[in-house]
Amino acid sequence: MVALRYTLARPMAADSSAPPKPADSSAPSPGPSPELQRLWFALERRPWSFLTVIPAHPGAPALDAAHALLEAGSPYPEPPLRLVDATGIEPAGAPRLVTEIRHRIAQGERIIVVIDSLMTHPASLPLALAADAALLCVTLGESDFGSAQKTLDLVGRERFVGSVTFPRAKKKRRAEPAPKPKP
């Protein structure tokens, strides 16, 4: 695995489409952040058409990481980049999706696929094994070393191009109960 580690901030958009074009086309678009651009170019060091984003543990924000990659790749429209959310895929659905992805790649697309943690959803493994490359998604302070290690072993270390880290999600504080009125 290449020593590629980037920390991404939360949250990202919830849809899989490319970022919208600005309404005023004469104004220059700021584009992806420098951090996302560096991540994109680091991933470009190794050729890939099919990349899986794999959470190191259940609940890691792999979809956020994939959206960040979609944003980072949006200034480079060739080949077309597509995001596929394969979380929750059924065992019989994984081979069908691999076939569909290979068809899209043959038509010139690049595909980023988000899968579930392999610790809780092993049905996602065929997608990880069919991909050209994988990116491990880690949440600092939440991902345990054992789950990350097991994920690397299941997929094969040589398939991983690196990892992205996210800060621990801030827990919402519970509201203080309202004081009771005195009788």
TIDO-180968 format. One line per field, with one value per residue: x, y, z of N, C-alpha, C in turn; residue number from 1; residue in three letters. Coordinates in steps of 0.05 Angstrom, whole numbers, m for minus. Each point is the difference from the previous one (the first is absolute). Layout:
N
nxx = [X|...]
nyy = [Y|...]
nzz = [Z|...]
caxx = [X|...]
cayy = [Y|...]
cazz = [Z|...]
cxx = [X|...]
cyy = [Y|...]
czz = [Z|...]
num = [NUM|...]
residuo = [ALA|...]
//
This chain:
183
nxx = [17|m7|20|m25|1|m25|m2|m25|m11|m18|m24|m7|m5|m26|4|m3|m13|11|18|m21|m5|17|m19|19|m1|m3|m11|26|m1|m3|m17|9|m1|22|m12|m24|11|14|m23|m13|20|m2|m26|6|16|m22|2|m24|m19|6|m10|6|m19|17|m21|18|m22|m20|m12|23|6|m2|m25|7|17|m19|m17|18|3|m27|0|19|m14|m18|23|1|m16|24|m6|m26|m5|m5|m19|7|m23|18|m4|0|20|m18|4|m24|m2|20|m3|m26|6|16|m19|m18|16|6|m26|m4|18|m12|m20|21|m15|4|2|m12|6|m21|14|m13|2|23|2|m19|12|6|m26|13|11|m19|m12|9|m5|m22|4|8|m13|9|m18|16|m24|14|m13|14|11|m9|16|m5|24|m13|m21|17|14|m22|m8|23|m3|m25|7|21|22|7|m25|9|m11|m14|m1|m24|5|m18|m5|2|m23|m6|m2|m26|2|m7|m24|6|m10|m23|6|m6|m24|5|m11]
nyy = [m23|18|14|m3|22|4|23|m10|23|0|0|m19|7|m4|14|m16|22|9|16|15|8|20|15|15|m8|27|m7|2|m26|0|m19|m24|m5|13|m5|5|21|3|m5|15|18|m4|0|22|m3|m12|m13|11|m19|m17|18|m16|12|m9|0|10|13|m13|15|m9|25|m24|4|11|m20|m16|14|m1|m26|m2|15|m15|m20|17|13|m27|10|m4|m26|m3|13|m24|6|m23|3|m19|19|m21|m4|m14|m24|m4|23|m9|m25|6|12|m20|m15|14|m1|m25|m2|14|m15|m21|14|m2|m11|17|m20|15|m21|7|m14|m20|2|m12|14|16|4|m25|5|21|m21|m12|21|m4|m26|10|17|20|14|3|14|m1|m1|17|m5|22|m17|m10|2|m26|m3|m16|17|20|m13|m8|25|9|m19|7|25|0|1|m16|m4|6|23|m4|21|5|21|m4|24|m5|m11|26|m8|m2|23|m15|9|20|m16|8|22|m15|8|20|m18]
nzz = [0|m17|9|m6|14|0|12|m1|m3|18|m9|m16|m25|0|m23|m21|m4|m22|11|8|m25|2|11|9|m26|2|23|6|m3|27|m8|m1|26|8|24|m11|m10|23|13|m17|1|26|m3|m14|21|6|m24|m3|m4|20|17|20|14|18|16|17|6|11|m17|m11|m3|m10|4|23|5|m8|14|19|m6|0|22|11|m10|10|6|2|m19|m9|2|m7|23|11|18|11|12|7|19|16|m18|m13|11|m9|12|16|m7|3|23|6|m10|14|21|m5|m3|22|12|m12|10|16|18|21|17|19|14|15|18|12|26|m6|22|m10|m23|4|m5|11|11|m15|9|24|m3|m11|20|m14|18|24|13|22|12|14|23|3|18|m23|m20|3|10|16|m1|3|18|10|m3|8|19|4|m4|16|15|m19|6|24|m9|22|17|8|15|18|9|25|m5|1|25|m6|13|20|m6|15|18|m8|15|20|m7|17|16]
caxx = [m17|15|m4|m18|m19|m12|m22|m21|m19|m28|m14|m1|m28|m12|m7|23|5|23|m8|m14|14|m10|m21|13|23|22|15|16|m7|23|9|5|21|26|3|m13|16|23|m10|m6|25|13|m14|6|27|m5|m23|m24|m26|m20|11|m19|5|m7|3|16|m17|m27|m6|20|m13|10|m15|11|26|m5|m9|24|14|m16|5|28|3|m19|13|13|m23|6|m25|m21|2|m26|0|m21|m4|m7|m5|m24|m4|m6|21|m5|2|27|10|m15|11|27|m4|m9|23|18|m13|3|29|5|m11|17|m5|14|m20|7|m21|1|m11|m2|22|2|m3|m28|m14|19|m10|13|27|4|5|28|19|m2|10|28|12|m17|8|m10|m11|5|m9|19|m12|m22|9|19|22|m7|m18|15|18|m16|m9|24|6|m22|1|27|13|10|m22|m5|17|4|m22|m9|m9|m20|0|m22|m25|m7|m25|m17|m5|m28|m9|m5|m29|m10|m6|m29|m12|m5|m29]
cayy = [23|25|17|21|5|27|5|16|11|m7|m20|4|m1|m27|m13|m10|15|18|25|16|21|25|12|20|m14|18|0|m24|m18|m5|m28|m15|11|m10|m26|m19|m1|m17|m28|m9|m5|m23|m24|m2|m12|m28|m1|m14|7|m9|5|m3|15|m20|9|m18|m10|8|28|19|16|m7|14|27|m1|m3|26|18|m8|9|29|4|m7|14|18|m16|m15|m23|m13|6|m12|m7|m10|m20|m6|m28|m8|m16|m19|m28|m17|m5|25|9|m8|15|28|m2|m2|26|18|m7|10|29|5|m5|23|23|14|m8|m5|m1|m15|0|m25|m1|m12|m28|m13|m5|m5|m14|m2|21|m9|m3|26|8|m17|5|27|4|12|5|22|m6|23|m3|22|2|m4|m19|m24|m16|m11|m27|1|10|m22|m22|10|m1|m28|m11|11|m2|26|10|14|26|23|17|3|27|1|19|4|m13|16|11|m10|22|1|0|26|0|0|25|m1|m5|23|m5|4]
cazz = [0|m2|23|m8|22|m1|19|m11|19|m4|m15|m29|m11|2|m25|m14|m24|1|12|m20|m13|10|m17|m16|m12|m3|25|2|21|17|m3|25|18|m5|12|m18|m24|6|2|m27|m15|12|m10|m29|m4|m7|m18|9|m11|20|26|22|24|20|28|17|21|m5|6|m10|m21|m27|m21|1|m14|m28|m10|m2|m24|m23|m2|m9|m28|m17|m20|m21|m9|m16|m6|19|26|11|27|5|28|1|27|4|m22|7|m11|m29|m15|m5|m27|m21|m1|m12|m29|m10|2|m22|m25|0|m5|m28|m15|4|26|24|20|28|13|29|11|29|15|m4|26|5|m25|m18|m27|m15|m8|m28|m12|7|m14|m29|m6|m6|23|23|19|26|13|29|17|23|26|m2|m14|16|m16|m8|m23|m23|m8|m12|m26|m18|m5|m17|m27|m10|4|m26|m14|13|m8|23|18|8|28|8|29|14|m1|26|11|8|28|7|12|29|5|9|29|6|14|29|7]
cxx = [18|m6|m15|m20|m9|m22|m20|m19|m28|m15|2|m30|m9|m7|25|6|24|m9|m13|18|m10|m20|13|26|24|18|16|m8|24|11|4|22|27|4|m13|16|24|m8|m5|25|16|m13|7|27|m2|m24|m23|m24|m22|14|m21|9|m11|3|15|m17|m29|m5|20|m13|11|m15|9|26|m5|m11|23|16|m14|5|28|4|m18|13|12|m22|6|20|m21|2|m28|4|m23|0|m10|m3|m26|m5|m4|22|m4|4|28|11|m13|11|28|m2|m9|23|20|m10|4|30|7|m10|16|m4|20|m21|12|m24|4|m13|m2|25|m1|m3|m29|m15|19|m10|12|27|5|5|28|20|0|12|30|15|m20|11|m14|m9|0|m11|19|m15|m23|8|19|20|m7|m18|14|19|m15|m10|23|6|m21|2|27|13|9|m22|m4|20|5|m25|m7|m10|m19|2|m25|m24|m6|m27|m16|m5|m30|m7|m5|m30|m9|m6|m30|m10|m6|m30|m6]
cyy = [25|17|25|4|28|1|18|9|m10|25|6|m2|m29|m12|m8|15|18|26|18|22|27|13|21|m12|18|1|m26|m17|m5|m28|m14|12|m11|m29|m21|m3|m18|m29|m11|m7|m23|m26|m5|m13|m29|m1|m16|10|m6|1|m6|16|m18|11|m21|m12|8|29|20|14|m5|16|30|1|m3|25|20|m7|9|30|5|m6|15|19|m15|m18|m24|m18|7|m16|m4|m11|m20|m6|m29|m9|m15|m20|m28|m18|m6|25|8|m10|14|28|0|m1|26|21|m5|10|31|8|m5|23|26|15|m10|m2|0|m14|0|m25|2|m11|m30|m16|m8|m7|m13|m3|21|m9|m4|27|10|m16|5|27|1|10|5|22|m6|26|m4|24|0|m3|m19|m26|m15|m13|m28|m1|10|m22|m22|9|m2|m29|m12|9|m5|27|13|15|28|20|19|1|30|m2|22|5|m14|19|10|m10|25|m2|0|26|m5|m1|28|m2|m3|25|m7|5|23]
czz = [0|26|m7|22|m2|21|m13|21|m7|m6|m30|m8|0|m27|m15|m26|3|13|m21|m11|11|m19|m18|m11|m4|25|2|24|17|m3|26|16|m8|11|m18|m26|4|2|m28|m15|12|m10|m30|m5|m9|m18|13|m16|19|27|21|24|22|28|16|23|m7|9|m9|m25|m28|m22|m1|m16|m31|m13|m2|m25|m25|m4|m11|m29|m19|m20|m23|m12|m17|14|20|25|11|28|3|30|2|29|2|m22|10|m14|m30|m17|m6|m27|m23|m2|m12|m30|m12|0|m22|m27|m3|m5|m29|m18|7|27|20|22|28|14|30|9|30|12|m5|26|5|m26|m20|m29|m18|m11|m30|m15|6|m16|m30|m8|m7|24|22|17|26|14|30|15|25|26|0|m14|17|m19|m11|m24|m25|m10|m14|m28|m20|m8|m19|m29|m13|1|m26|m15|11|m10|23|17|3|28|4|30|12|m1|28|8|8|30|5|14|30|4|11|30|5|15|29|5|18]
num = [1|2|3|4|5|6|7|8|9|10|11|12|13|14|15|16|17|18|19|20|21|22|23|24|25|26|27|28|29|30|31|32|33|34|35|36|37|38|39|40|41|42|43|44|45|46|47|48|49|50|51|52|53|54|55|56|57|58|59|60|61|62|63|64|65|66|67|68|69|70|71|72|73|74|75|76|77|78|79|80|81|82|83|84|85|86|87|88|89|90|91|92|93|94|95|96|97|98|99|100|101|102|103|104|105|106|107|108|109|110|111|112|113|114|115|116|117|118|119|120|121|122|123|124|125|126|127|128|129|130|131|132|133|134|135|136|137|138|139|140|141|142|143|144|145|146|147|148|149|150|151|152|153|154|155|156|157|158|159|160|161|162|163|164|165|166|167|168|169|170|171|172|173|174|175|176|177|178|179|180|181|182|183]
residuo = [MET|VAL|ALA|LEU|ARG|TYR|THR|LEU|ALA|ARG|PRO|MET|ALA|ALA|ASP|SER|SER|ALA|PRO|PRO|LYS|PRO|ALA|ASP|SER|SER|ALA|PRO|SER|PRO|GLY|PRO|SER|PRO|GLU|LEU|GLN|ARG|LEU|TRP|PHE|ALA|LEU|GLU|ARG|ARG|PRO|TRP|SER|PHE|LEU|THR|VAL|ILE|PRO|ALA|HIS|PRO|GLY|ALA|PRO|ALA|LEU|ASP|ALA|ALA|HIS|ALA|LEU|LEU|GLU|ALA|GLY|SER|PRO|TYR|PRO|GLU|PRO|PRO|LEU|ARG|LEU|VAL|ASP|ALA|THR|GLY|ILE|GLU|PRO|ALA|GLY|ALA|PRO|ARG|LEU|VAL|THR|GLU|ILE|ARG|HIS|ARG|ILE|ALA|GLN|GLY|GLU|ARG|ILE|ILE|VAL|VAL|ILE|ASP|SER|LEU|MET|THR|HIS|PRO|ALA|SER|LEU|PRO|LEU|ALA|LEU|ALA|ALA|ASP|ALA|ALA|LEU|LEU|CYS|VAL|THR|LEU|GLY|GLU|SER|ASP|PHE|GLY|SER|ALA|GLN|LYS|THR|LEU|ASP|LEU|VAL|GLY|ARG|GLU|ARG|PHE|VAL|GLY|SER|VAL|THR|PHE|PRO|ARG|ALA|LYS|LYS|LYS|ARG|ARG|ALA|GLU|PRO|ALA|PRO|LYS|PRO|LYS|PRO]
//
